[in-house]
Amino acid sequence: MSNGRTSHAPGCGRALFPAILLFSFLTACSQPVQRPTGPARVYDDAKDMFKRGRFDRVVEFTGDLARMVPPGPYTERARVLQVVVYSGVMQGYKILAEAYAKGAQETKNTRFQAEYKRITNDVLRTGAQSALGLGETAHLLTEGGQISNELVLEAPYPTIEGPFEVAQLVKVRAGGWIEPDQQDAAAVDAQRKGIDDALAAIVGGDRPKAQAALAAGPVKISGVDFALYLGNQLVDAASFFDRKHLRDYPKFRTLLTAAEEAAKAAQAQLKQNPNAEKEKAVKKLQDQIKAALKAT
């Protein structure tokens, strides 16, 4: 009996070992997960660029998808992601422009003053391109004063989080000088901050909430909330072209018209589902647009 029991143990081990080898071989030889093709692959590439903080590349990858006629399954998602990028980058340039303009006022060094004025002008012109991009994408989303009842934000949170305060610009605002390498670092940090702030605003919370929401998968956003975000961002976009900055009144009015379109889209949504607080927010947005137009 004892010999019978012991004689089976080695046999079981010999039978199990080839099975493990076979399983390992089959696992190693299994086909790799295939990447999607067509628009799905393009959008995947855009998401990868967004995660890596290559926001210029996100705009490139989503460009054709966002303008697709008739719209495809990724068209609206591409437009939503473009809004995040354009508005976030635009706000980053706005932060930079305000800081350098303040530095030009505060510095006692005439050379620093001239250089900060030049940088301010360059930043405004670059930021204005994002403002115009936002206007174009907003028009695609709210054409005719309408917007989808629900939109989807599908993207990973950027790997490198932006600062809450761009450290280099504290010195600039006080009139101090920062070297070109610090200027470059400030520009990168300002854009990252702008993107993170945009994600927090669109998701409807703070950065940790946005990070958790995006990590869980695609985020659904109500049409009225997104239209309100768009409208307010477009008012900011128009300010790049007002009398205090680039003085381009046709572009100024074009962006405010897009803001009006977004406000109408929010109103259309609220007619279906009334909400006193959001109706008040729409009215505030409309008053801001009227005040801006009146000031020109």
C-alpha positions as CSV (number, residue, x, y, z in Angstrom):
1,M,0.0,0.0,0.0
2,S,2.8,2.4,1.0
3,N,4.7,1.6,-2.2
4,G,1.5,2.0,-4.3
5,R,0.9,5.5,-2.9
6,T,4.5,6.6,-3.4
7,S,4.7,5.3,-6.9
8,H,1.9,7.6,-8.1
9,A,3.4,10.9,-6.8
10,P,6.4,11.1,-9.3
11,G,4.0,10.1,-12.1
12,C,1.7,13.0,-11.3
13,G,4.6,15.4,-11.3
14,R,5.8,14.1,-14.6
15,A,2.3,14.6,-16.1
16,L,1.9,18.1,-14.7
17,F,5.3,19.4,-15.9
18,P,4.7,19.0,-19.6
19,A,1.2,20.5,-19.1
20,I,2.8,23.7,-17.7
21,L,5.3,23.8,-20.5
22,L,2.5,23.4,-23.1
23,F,0.5,26.2,-21.4
24,S,3.5,28.5,-21.4
25,F,4.2,27.8,-25.0
26,L,0.6,28.5,-26.0
27,T,0.6,31.7,-24.1
28,A,3.8,32.9,-25.6
29,C,2.5,32.0,-29.1
30,S,-0.9,33.7,-28.7
31,Q,-1.6,36.5,-31.1
32,P,-0.9,40.1,-29.8
33,V,-3.8,42.4,-29.4
34,Q,-4.4,44.1,-32.7
35,R,-4.6,47.9,-32.9
36,P,-7.8,49.4,-34.3
37,T,-7.8,50.7,-37.8
38,G,-9.2,53.8,-39.5
39,P,-10.8,56.6,-37.4
40,A,-10.5,54.5,-34.3
41,R,-6.8,54.2,-34.7
42,V,-6.4,57.9,-35.4
43,Y,-8.4,58.7,-32.2
44,D,-6.2,56.3,-30.2
45,D,-3.1,58.1,-31.5
46,A,-4.7,61.4,-30.4
47,K,-5.3,60.0,-26.9
48,D,-1.8,58.8,-26.7
49,M,-0.5,62.3,-27.6
50,F,-2.8,63.8,-25.0
51,K,-1.5,61.5,-22.3
52,R,2.1,62.5,-23.2
53,G,1.3,66.2,-23.2
54,R,1.9,66.7,-26.9
55,F,-1.1,68.9,-27.3
56,D,-0.1,70.2,-30.7
57,R,-0.1,66.7,-32.0
58,V,-3.6,66.1,-30.5
59,V,-4.9,68.9,-32.7
60,E,-3.3,67.3,-35.8
61,F,-4.7,63.9,-35.2
62,T,-8.2,65.1,-34.4
63,G,-8.4,67.6,-37.2
64,D,-9.9,65.5,-40.0
65,L,-12.0,63.6,-37.5
66,A,-13.5,66.8,-36.1
67,R,-14.4,68.1,-39.6
68,M,-15.7,64.8,-41.0
69,V,-18.8,65.1,-43.2
70,P,-21.0,63.3,-42.6
71,P,-19.9,62.9,-39.0
72,G,-18.4,59.5,-38.0
73,P,-18.4,57.6,-34.7
74,Y,-15.4,59.6,-33.5
75,T,-16.3,63.0,-34.8
76,E,-17.9,64.4,-31.7
77,R,-15.4,62.9,-29.4
78,A,-12.6,64.5,-31.5
79,R,-14.4,67.9,-31.2
80,V,-14.7,67.5,-27.4
81,L,-11.0,66.7,-27.1
82,Q,-10.1,69.6,-29.3
83,V,-12.2,71.9,-27.0
84,V,-10.1,70.7,-24.0
85,V,-6.8,71.3,-25.8
86,Y,-7.7,74.7,-27.4
87,S,-9.2,76.1,-24.3
88,G,-6.5,74.8,-22.0
89,V,-3.6,75.9,-24.2
90,M,-5.4,79.3,-24.7
91,Q,-5.7,79.8,-21.0
92,G,-2.0,78.9,-20.6
93,Y,-1.1,81.7,-23.0
94,K,-3.4,84.1,-21.3
95,I,-1.6,83.4,-18.0
96,L,1.8,84.1,-19.7
97,A,0.6,87.3,-21.4
98,E,-0.8,88.7,-18.2
99,A,2.4,87.9,-16.3
100,Y,4.8,89.4,-18.9
101,A,2.6,92.5,-19.3
102,K,2.6,93.0,-15.5
103,G,6.4,92.4,-15.5
104,A,6.9,95.1,-18.2
105,Q,5.0,97.6,-15.9
106,E,6.8,96.7,-12.8
107,T,10.4,96.4,-13.9
108,K,12.8,99.4,-13.6
109,N,15.1,98.0,-16.2
110,T,14.4,99.4,-19.7
111,R,15.9,96.4,-21.4
112,F,13.8,94.0,-19.4
113,Q,10.7,96.2,-20.1
114,A,11.3,96.1,-23.9
115,E,11.9,92.4,-23.9
116,Y,8.8,91.6,-21.7
117,K,6.7,93.7,-24.0
118,R,8.0,91.8,-27.0
119,I,7.3,88.5,-25.3
120,T,3.8,89.6,-24.3
121,N,3.0,90.4,-28.0
122,D,4.4,87.1,-29.2
123,V,2.4,85.2,-26.6
124,L,-0.8,87.0,-27.4
125,R,-0.4,86.1,-31.1
126,T,0.3,82.5,-30.4
127,G,-2.5,82.2,-27.9
128,A,-4.8,83.8,-30.5
129,Q,-4.4,80.8,-32.8
130,S,-5.8,78.6,-30.0
131,A,-8.6,81.0,-29.5
132,L,-9.5,80.9,-33.2
133,G,-9.3,77.1,-33.1
134,L,-11.6,77.0,-30.2
135,G,-14.1,79.2,-32.1
136,E,-14.0,76.9,-35.1
137,T,-14.6,73.7,-33.1
138,A,-17.3,75.4,-31.0
139,H,-19.2,76.3,-34.1
140,L,-19.1,72.7,-35.3
141,L,-20.5,71.6,-31.9
142,T,-23.2,74.2,-31.6
143,E,-24.1,75.1,-35.1
144,G,-27.6,76.5,-35.4
145,G,-27.8,77.0,-31.6
146,Q,-28.0,73.3,-30.9
147,I,-25.8,70.8,-29.1
148,S,-26.1,67.1,-28.3
149,N,-28.0,66.2,-25.1
150,E,-24.9,64.4,-23.9
151,L,-21.2,64.5,-25.0
152,V,-18.3,62.2,-24.2
153,L,-14.8,63.1,-23.1
154,E,-12.6,60.1,-23.8
155,A,-8.9,60.6,-23.0
156,P,-6.3,59.6,-20.4
157,Y,-5.2,62.2,-17.8
158,P,-1.8,63.7,-18.9
159,T,1.1,61.8,-17.3
160,I,2.7,65.0,-16.1
161,E,0.4,67.2,-14.1
162,G,0.7,70.9,-14.4
163,P,1.4,73.2,-11.4
164,F,-1.3,75.1,-9.6
165,E,1.0,78.2,-9.9
166,V,3.7,78.7,-12.5
167,A,6.6,79.4,-10.3
168,Q,8.7,81.3,-12.8
169,L,6.0,83.8,-13.4
170,V,5.9,85.0,-9.8
171,K,9.3,86.6,-10.4
172,V,8.2,88.0,-13.7
173,R,5.1,89.7,-12.2
174,A,7.3,91.5,-9.7
175,G,9.5,92.9,-12.5
176,G,12.3,90.4,-12.1
177,W,14.1,88.8,-15.0
178,I,14.0,85.1,-16.0
179,E,16.4,83.6,-18.5
180,P,15.2,82.1,-21.8
181,D,15.3,78.5,-20.5
182,Q,13.1,79.5,-17.6
183,Q,10.8,81.3,-20.1
184,D,10.5,78.0,-22.0
185,A,9.8,76.1,-18.8
186,A,7.1,78.6,-17.8
187,A,5.4,78.2,-21.2
188,V,5.2,74.5,-20.8
189,D,4.0,74.7,-17.2
190,A,1.4,77.3,-18.2
191,Q,0.0,75.0,-20.9
192,R,-0.1,72.0,-18.6
193,K,-1.9,74.1,-15.9
194,G,-4.4,75.3,-18.5
195,I,-5.2,71.7,-19.6
196,D,-5.6,70.4,-16.1
197,D,-7.8,73.3,-15.2
198,A,-9.9,72.7,-18.3
199,L,-10.3,69.0,-17.4
200,A,-11.4,69.9,-13.9
201,A,-13.9,72.5,-15.1
202,I,-15.4,70.2,-17.8
203,V,-15.7,67.2,-15.5
204,G,-17.3,69.5,-12.9
205,G,-14.9,69.3,-10.0
206,D,-11.2,69.5,-9.2
207,R,-8.1,67.8,-10.6
208,P,-8.4,64.6,-8.4
209,K,-12.0,64.2,-9.5
210,A,-11.0,64.7,-13.2
211,Q,-8.2,62.2,-12.8
212,A,-10.5,59.6,-11.2
213,A,-13.2,60.1,-13.7
214,L,-10.9,59.8,-16.8
215,A,-9.2,56.7,-15.2
216,A,-12.6,55.0,-14.9
217,G,-13.3,55.4,-18.7
218,P,-15.2,57.8,-21.0
219,V,-16.9,60.7,-19.1
220,K,-20.4,61.7,-20.0
221,I,-21.1,65.5,-19.9
222,S,-24.5,67.1,-20.2
223,G,-25.0,69.3,-23.3
224,V,-26.0,72.3,-21.3
225,D,-22.9,72.1,-19.1
226,F,-20.6,71.8,-22.0
227,A,-22.3,74.6,-23.9
228,L,-21.9,76.9,-20.8
229,Y,-18.2,76.0,-20.6
230,L,-17.8,76.7,-24.3
231,G,-19.6,80.0,-24.1
232,N,-17.4,81.3,-21.2
233,Q,-14.2,80.1,-22.8
234,L,-15.2,81.9,-26.1
235,V,-15.7,85.2,-24.2
236,D,-12.1,84.7,-22.9
237,A,-11.0,83.8,-26.4
238,A,-12.5,87.0,-27.8
239,S,-10.4,89.1,-25.3
240,F,-7.3,88.3,-27.3
241,F,-8.6,90.5,-30.0
242,D,-10.1,93.4,-28.0
243,R,-8.8,97.0,-27.8
244,K,-6.4,96.2,-25.0
245,H,-4.7,93.5,-26.9
246,L,-4.5,92.6,-30.6
247,R,-7.2,95.0,-31.8
248,D,-8.7,92.7,-34.4
249,Y,-12.4,93.6,-34.2
250,P,-13.7,91.2,-36.9
251,K,-12.2,88.2,-35.0
252,F,-13.4,89.7,-31.7
253,R,-17.0,89.7,-33.0
254,T,-16.7,86.3,-34.6
255,L,-15.7,84.7,-31.3
256,L,-18.5,86.5,-29.4
257,T,-20.9,85.3,-32.1
258,A,-19.8,81.8,-31.4
259,A,-20.3,82.4,-27.7
260,E,-23.8,83.5,-28.4
261,E,-24.4,80.3,-30.4
262,A,-23.2,78.3,-27.4
263,A,-25.5,80.2,-25.1
264,K,-28.5,79.5,-27.4
265,A,-27.5,75.8,-27.4
266,A,-27.6,75.8,-23.6
267,Q,-31.0,77.6,-23.7
268,A,-32.4,75.0,-26.1
269,Q,-31.3,72.2,-23.7
270,L,-32.9,74.0,-20.7
271,K,-36.2,74.3,-22.5
272,Q,-36.3,70.5,-22.4
273,N,-35.0,70.2,-18.9
274,P,-35.5,73.5,-16.9
275,N,-32.9,74.2,-14.2
276,A,-33.1,77.6,-12.4
277,E,-29.4,77.7,-11.5
278,K,-28.2,76.9,-15.0
279,E,-30.7,79.3,-16.5
280,K,-29.1,82.0,-14.3
281,A,-25.6,81.0,-15.6
282,V,-26.8,81.3,-19.2
283,K,-28.2,84.8,-18.5
284,K,-24.9,85.8,-16.9
285,L,-23.0,84.6,-20.0
286,Q,-25.3,86.5,-22.3
287,D,-24.8,89.7,-20.2
288,Q,-21.0,89.2,-20.5
289,I,-21.3,88.9,-24.3
290,K,-23.5,92.0,-24.6
291,A,-21.1,94.0,-22.4
292,A,-18.1,92.9,-24.4
293,L,-19.8,93.9,-27.7
294,K,-20.9,97.2,-26.3
295,A,-17.3,98.0,-25.1
296,T,-15.9,97.8,-28.7
